């Protein structure tokens, strides 16, 4: 009788192989001397652990041959999502009589003073707005749609003079520096002189080459910091030509590209650079190899951090599992062959194929009774083994670039994968990062009757990206839905069926502590500090948008002191923090929905809907003095913040 080999056990093993196949674990060890590229002057030699430059194109190809199969490429995942800042709230005189506004909101960002691209910008006099048909950011799509339409330039101050000043025949995310409006439009970046809003003039164009994608940008101290990802061309991985300035391409040589000392699942090359917004010139650039999985950029006033995640070595995992837990089930010949296989100098793909062949040979040698017993034994043992070793299998590599000299300052790794840029935060020279471990394996273990368990961790790393403290196993069997770090405190939301809201004490970076937690229905996907001890959460409860106000004045006993369920299925705030606006002077915040725009008061720490504007496809809101401008795809509505009456509107 022909043996049955398509058993549930076979599916379990082969499925696990397919998920973690061939990914090499990154280990930073040793001290490597590297020369960082500069565009002028003498290159400076620094020493950074675990990362070095390629010496030739042949070495780059050899590195790729040992990496796993190229997977989908999504660029720097979270792109650049930074914590939002509250705009200054100086007292304002009668705004309509003033020549210049006294109070102007800024885009909600992660780090105060570091601006982020968005579809709306204002200088207090004009509003610059790109319609909603443009793409938001690379993190949501590998191939963003080609922008269409026009960027509107609207005279906004005083509010009585609201009107269309001019248009630019390009759309996309915007940055505004002085009289230069930067438009990130598909595969091109434009710089426009908007000194005369009625007649904007194009100053420069930067065009991305094929297979290059913009994954993030920041504006800080008169410079724009860009990050571009390039899908690696295996037959010819270098030189890189990420973009052209005018008709002149920028070429990055093979010997100017950095990589981890140990192979990872490399499928993209990242190039970080400094752009002069006035001239459109690139002043400095650094390129290095990475993985496109769970990659994010976070920027502080001192450093730029880039992360990428990858799985560990399949062969090493199964060899150790069989040797430590299954010697009574697995024949010695199979363990012996795996011991040799894991040390072969061949690609991960080849090793995985050989593992599949060896496993199939073993299955063919078993009777039905033997397979049934082994199926149950291994399903139980591998579940327990994975719980013990999941942090060995899932890693996130981190590269730190100092802004003062734009050199690689450190490289490191931590277990798990971050959710987005809000998972990272720098405070007093330490990096805090929240990760989820095990979410990539959900469902696989259920095939074999075992249960894979995810967990959530927070790590504190020093200036050299060495782990000095950690909190582990927060929200078992759940994953992170939002994170926020505020000075020496951390706030984390995990979710599966209920929403645990965790309060972390990070005042001692070497001994961070979980202080308290609160379990409530639903979840918060964005957290925003209202005051030092009041945190606003915006998320979902069932099919509705939910707003929660948390009191964390007693870290051991956090409370939900107010909540509001909005009859909306979605808000752009769940997709991008840029859609949120806080006005501290009037103690209100704005929330866009699919049915209109909503203004909430948090006075006396109660949530009250003070104004709703219907029949507008609301996207953003800004304030100028005491007037709130709600900006929709085809209309701008202006409200007086004193009495919430509509004072003007403009069809776009």
N, C-alpha and C positions, 0 to 999 in steps of 0.2 A: 504493500500500500504506500502511495506517495505521501511523504511527510508534509504536514501543514507548517509552513514557515511564516505565514502572514498573521502572526499572533498579536495579541494586545501588547505583550511584552516587547516584541519587535518594533511595534509602532512607537512605544514609549522611548526606547533607546534611540531609534532613528530620528524621532522628532527632536529629541534633545540635541543630537548631533547636528541636525539641520539648523538649530537656533544658535548654538554657541560654536559652530564649526570654525575651527582654524584660527580663531582670533588670538593673537599673541598678547600676553599680559605685559604691560609696560612697567619696567622697573628702573627707577632712576638710581644709578650707582656710579661711583667714581667721579673724578673731576676732569672735565674736558676743557681744553683751551679752544675758544672759538673767536673768529674775527667777524664782527658785525658790519654789515654793509652801510656805507654812507655814500652820498652822492658827490661829496667833495671833501678834500682834505685827506689826512692819513687815517686809515681804519684803526680803530681802537680794539685792542685785544683784551677780552675779559674771560673769566672762568665761570662756567655754569655747569652744575651737575646734570648728567643724563641727557644732554642734547649737544649735537655737533652739526657741522656743515658736511654736505656731500663734497667729495673731492673730484667727481667726474659724473658724466651722464651714465656711464657704465655702472658706477656704484649705486646711483639712483635706481636703475633698472633692476639690479640685484636685490636691492632693498624691497622693491615691489614684488619681486618673484617669490619672496618669502612671506609676504603678507597674505591675508585672506582674499577671497574673491571680492572684486569691487561690488559694492552694494549701491542702493539708491543714494543720490547725493542731494542734500538739502541745504548746503551752506551752513552758516553759523546759527542754526536752529533758532533760538530766541532772539536772533539778531541782537540789537542793542535795546534793551528795555530797562530804563533806569528809574530809580525811585523819584517820585514827584516832589517838586518843591512848591512851597506856598509863596505866592508873590507878595511883595511888600504891601503893607496896608496903612500907608500914611493917611492922616485925616485929609479930606478933600473939601475945597471951597465949593461954591455954587459952580458945578462943572460946565454948564453951558456958557458961563461968562469967561471961563479961563481960556487963555490962548493955547496952552498945552495941558494935557491931562496930568493930574497928580497921582493917579492910581491906575495901573495897567496890569492885567493878569498875564502870566506866562504859561507856556505849555507845561502841563503836569509831567514832571520828570522824576527820576529816581534820586539823583544827587544834585543838591542845590548848586546852581551856577553852571551846570553842564547841560546844554540844550540837546534835544533829540528831534529828529525829523518827524513832522506830522503834516496833516492836510490843511491845517490852519495856523497862520502866524499873524502877529500884529505888532506894530511899533507904537500903538496908541493913537495914531492918526489914520493909518490905513489898515484894512484887513486883507490878507492874502489867503485865498481859499481855492483848493483844488477839488473838483467834484468827486463824488463817491465812486465813480466808475474806475478810478485809478486803483492800483494795487496798494495795500497797506504796508506790507514789509515781507521780505524774503522768507521769514520764519514760517509763514502760512502756506507757502507754495514753492516748489522747486522751480517752476516756470511761471512767473507772475504774468498776468495778462498785460498786453501792450496798452499803456495809458492812451486815452483819447480825450477830446474836449479841450477846454481852455482853463487856465488859472485866472480867477477873477481878482481884480484889484478894486477894493471898495473904500471909498472915503467914509470913515466911521466917526470922526470927531470934528465938530460937535455932532451929537446924535440927530439934531434937526436937519443937518446937511447930508444925511445918509444917501449915498448914490454911487453908481458904478463909475470909477475913474478910468480904468483901462483893463486890458486883457493881455495875456501871454499865451501864445498858441502851443503851450506845452502844459502837461499836468503831471503830478506826482507828489511825493512827500517833499516838504519844504523846510529849509533853514533860512533864517534871516540874520545877516550880520551887517549892521550899518545900512548902507545903501545897496547892498548886494543880496539879492534873493537867489538862493540855490535850489534848483528843482531836480529831484531824483526821478527821472522819467524813463522807466524800462531799463534799457542797456546804455542810457546816456545820462550824464550829469551836466546841467547847464548853470552858468552864472550870469545873472541879469542885473544890470545897473537900473535901479528903480528910483533914482533921485527925482526923476519926473514921473510920477505914477501914471500919467496919461500917455507917456511915450517910453516904455521900458526898452532898454538896449542890451542885446546879448553881448557879453564880454568874452566868454570862453566856453568851450565844450570839451568834456571828457567822455570818450566812448569806450565801453567795455568790449573786449574782443569776444569771439565765440567761446561758449562754455565757461564764461566768467560771470559771476553773479555778485551783486552788491548785497552784503549781509549785515551791514551796520554802519552807522555814522554818529559822530558826536561833534558838537561845537563847544570849544573851551578855550578861553583866552586868545581870541582872534584866529584860532586854527581849527580846521575840520579834521577829525580823525576818522579815516575810512578803513573798513575791512572788506576784502574781496575774496571769494573762494573760487578756485579753479578746479574743475573736474580733471583728474589726472589722465593724461594721454599716455597709456602704458607703453606703446611702441616708441614714443618720444616724449618723455615726461618734462624735459627742459631743453632749451631755455623757456622761461615764461614770458608771455607778452600779454599781461592782464588788460591793458587799455591803451588807447591813443589819446594824446592831448593835441587837438587839432588833427594834423596828419602825421604827427610824430609818435611812433609806438614806444612804450617803455619796455625795455628788455631786461629780464632778471636772469643772470647766468646760473648754471647748475651749481657752481661753487659758492653761490650766495644764498642757497636754500638750506634750511636747517631741518633736522629730523631727530626724533628720540633715538637714543643709542640702541635700544631694543625695538624690534619690529612691532608695529601695531597694525590695526586694520586700516591701512592708509588708502584713502580714495580721493582726497582733495589736498590741494595746497592753498594755504591761506597767505594773503599779503596784507599786512597792516601798513598804513601810510599816513603822512601828514600832508594835508592840502591847504594851500594858501587861498582863502576865499576871494581875495581881491584879484590875484593874477591867474588862478587856476593851475599853478605850478605845484608839483610834488616835491616836497622839501626833503623827506626821508622815507625810507620803506624797509620793511623786514618781511621775509617769506619763510614759511616752514610747513612741513608736512603734518597732516592731521587726519582725523576721521570726521565724517559729516554727521555722525550720530550724536544727538543730544549736545550739540555745540552751541555755546552762548558767549556773548561778550559783555563784560561788566567794566565800567570805568569809574575810577575815583579821581580826585584831584592830583594824585601822585602816580597812579599806575593804570595800565590797561591789561585786563585779564581775559584770556581766551580758554575755553574748555572744550573737550571732546570726550565722548564715552566709547567704550569698547568692551567686548567680552574676553574672557580668559581662554586658555589653551584647552581645547576639547580633549585631546589625547592625555594631557597631564591630569585632567579632572577624572577621566574614566580609569586611568591607570591607578591613581591613588585610591579611588573608590573601590575598585576590584581588589586591590592589594590589602586595604585596611578593613574592608567590611564584607568581602565576598569570597574569601579563599576557600570556604567550604562549598561554594556554589560554582565558581569559575575554575576551569582547568588551568593548571600551572603553565601550559604551553601558551595560552592566550595572554596571561599576565606577563610572561617572559617576552612575547612578541611586542606587546605594548611598551615594555620598558625600552626595547631597542627603537621602536617606532618614534617615541617622543623625542629621541635624541638625533634622529636623522636630519641631515641638512637638506631638506626638501620643503616644498611649499606646504602650507597648511591644507590647501585643497587636496594635494596628493595624500597627505597623512589621513585626512578624513575619509577619502575614498578607500584607503587600505583598512581603516578601522571598520568601515561598513562591510567590507569583504570578510574580514576576520570574524565579525559578529555573526554574519550569515553562515559561515562555516560551522560555528559553534551551534547555532540553532538547528542546522541540518543533522547534527550528531545526536540530538535528543529525541527521546520518546515523547508521546503526548503527555504521559504522566509527569515526566521530568520537567517538561516545559511549563506545565500548570503549576507545579511547586515553585519553580524558579521565578515564574511571573509574579506570584504573590510575595515571595521573599524579597525580590529586588525592588518591587514597587514600594514596599515599606522601608527598606533600608536606604534607597536612593533619596526618598523624601527627607528622612532624618539627616542624611549626609549633606544634602543640599542646604538645609537650615544652618548647618555648622560652617559651610564653606561658601555661602552665597556672596560674601564680601570679597572672596578671592576671585570670583568669576566676573563680577561687574565692577569696572573701574572708570574713573574720570581723570584724564590727564589735564593739567593746568599749566599754561604758559603765562608768565608775568613780564610785561614790558614797561620799563620805567619811562615816564613822560619827559623827564628832564633831559635825557640824552637819547631817548627812543632806542634803547638797547634791551636785549633780553636779560632780565635781572634774576629770574629764578624759574625753575620747573619742578612740578611735583605731581602727586596723585592722591586720590582718596577713593574709597569704595562707593559704588552706586552711581546714580545719574541725577543731575539737578533738573528741576522743572522748567525754569526760565531764568532770566537775569536777576530777578528778585531773590533767587536762591543764594546769591552771592552778595557780600557786603564787606567793605574794608573799614576797620575801626582801630585806631591807635596802633598802626603798622601790622595788625593781624587781619587775616582773611577769614570770614565765617562763611560756611557753605552748607546748605541743607540738601540731602540727597535721598532718593528712594532706592532701595535694593530689592530685587526680586520681582519687580513688576513685569519684566520681559519674559518671565517663565510662567505666568498665570495661564491656566488652562491645560498646559502640557501634562502636569502631574495628575490631573483629573482623569486622563486617559487610563492611567494605571491604577487609579483608585486611591492615590495619595494626594496630599494637599500641599501645594507650594505656598510658602508664607513670605509675603513681602514685609519690609520693615523700613523705617525712616530714621535717618541719622542726621546729626549736626556736628560738623567738625570745625575746629579752630586751628588755623595754620599760622606760623610765624612769618617773618619777612622773607625767609628762604623757602617758604611753602613746605615746611615740615609740620606734621600734625603734632600739636602740643596739648590738645584737649578734645573731648568728644562726648556727645550724648547719643546713645543708641537705642534702637527698638522702640521708637515712638510710633504709635498707631499701627500695631501689628495687623497684617492682612489688609492694610489700606495703603493709599499712596498720597503724596503731597498734592494739595490743590492750590495752596497759596503760602507764601512766606514773606516775612518782613523783619528786618533787623533795624532797631532804632537805638543808637548808642550802645549801652551795655545790656539791652534786653533783646530777645528774639521772640517772634510770634509765628506760629506754624498752624496750618489747618490741614488735616488729613481727612479722607472721606471714603466710605464704602456704603454705609447705610445711614450713619449719623455723622455729625460734624464735630470731631474733637478739636477744640481750640486750645493750643498749648502755649504756656507762658514760660520762657526760658530766661534764666539768670546767667548772663555771660560776663559779669563783672570780673571774675577770675578766669582768664582765658585758659588756664591749665586745669581748671576744675569747673567747667560749665555745668549748670544744674537745671533739671526740670522742676519748676516751682509749683505749677498748678495747671489744671486742665478743666475744660468745660465741654460737656457733650450736649448738643442740641440738634434738632432735625435740619436737614439740608447742608449746605456748605457755602463757604466764602471763597471766591476765586480772586478777589482783590482786597487787600488790606491797606487802609490809609490812616495815619495818625491824625486825629482831630486836635488833641492836646497830648501832653506827655503821658497821661494815664487813661486816655479814651481813644479807642481804636474803632474805626468804621470798617465794616465788612460788607462787600457786595457780591452776591452769588445767586444760587438757585435753591428753591425748596419745591421739589416736585417740578411742575411745569411753569412756575412763576418766579419772577425775579424777587429776591429777598434782600432786604437791607437790615443789618444788625449793628448795634452800637454796644461795644464791649467796655466795661470798666475794669482796668487792670491795675488800679491803685493798690490793691492787695494781690500781689503776684500769686500767692498761694490759693486765692479764692477768686478767680476771674468770674465776672457776671455779665450776662446779656441784659443790659438795663433798658433797651428799647429795640423794637423791631418793626418793620413795615413790609408787608407783602404787596408787591405791585402787580397789577393785572397786565403784565407784559411777559412774553415768553423769552425775550432777549433784550440785552442792552449792549452797546458797543464796548462798555466798560469791561464786560466779560471777555472781550477780545483784545482790547488795548487800553492801558491805563491813561493814554492821552485823552480819552473821551471824558475823563473825570475833571471837574472844576470845583475848587473850594474857595469861598470868599469869607475870610475870617472876620472882616469888618461887620458884615451883615449876618454872620453865622449861618450861612447857607451852603449847599452844594448842588451841583447840576448833574442830572443823569439823563442821557438820551435813551429813547425807547423806539420800538417799531411803530407805535401809534402817536408819538409826539415827544415833547421834551418836558422834563419834570424838575421843579425847583423845590428842594427840601430844606427846612429849617432844622438845626440841631440845638437851638437855644434851650438853655436849662437841661441840656442833654436828653431832650425828647425829640423824636422824629415826627415832623409834621409836614405834610405836603401843602406848601403855601401857594404854588402856582403850577398849573398844567397848561401847555400850549399844544392844541390839537392840530391836525391837518398840516403837519410839517414833518418832513423826513429829517428829523434832528440828528446832527452829527457831532457838533461841538458847541461850546459856549465860551465866551470871554467876557470880562468886565472892563469897562473904561470909566473911571470915576465911579459914580453910583448908577451906572446903567449896565444892564446885562444884555448881551447880544447873543441870541440863540441862532445858530447857523445851520441851515438845512440845505439839501441838495439844490433847491430852487427858490429859496427864500431866506431872508434874515429878518427876525423879529426883535425889536428892542423893547425892553421892559425897564421901568423905573424901579430901582431896588427899594425905594422908600415906601411906595404904596403898591407896587407890582402891577401897575397899569401899563398897557401897551402905549408907547409914545411914537413909534415909527415902525415901518416895515419896508422891505425892498424885495421885489421879485428879481431873481437872477437869470 
